[in-house]
Amino acid sequence: MNHRVDEVDNAFDPQTQQRAKLPSDNTPAPATRSDTLPQQASTSPGDGSEVHANINQVPFKERVIGVAKITRGTVLRKPDLKQEGEAILEGQTTQEDLKNA
C-alpha cells in the first residue's frame, strides 16, 4: 500500500516533465454563497453564515406551473395562456388565484 502512495506523490506529467497537480496540493476551493440556513449559531459578526436567499422568490411549484403555461400557450398559440404563465413567474398571481377567478 505504501508503494501506491509513493506513486501518487511522485506523479509527473510526461509532456512537461513537471510534478502533476494533484488535489492534495492544498489548493483552496472557490468561495460559494449559501442559500440555506446555517446549522450552528454565528460566533462572530461577518463570519459568512448569513443566508443570501431571495425573500420575494416565487415558490418552485408555481415556477413549474408558470413555465408549463408559457410552453403550452406557445405551442397551442394561445397568448392569454402564455400571459398567465408570465404573470405567475413574475409573482403577480398564483395558480390558485387563476382557478378561483
Order of alpha helices (4+ residues) and beta strands (2+ residues): alpha-beta-beta-alpha-alpha-alpha
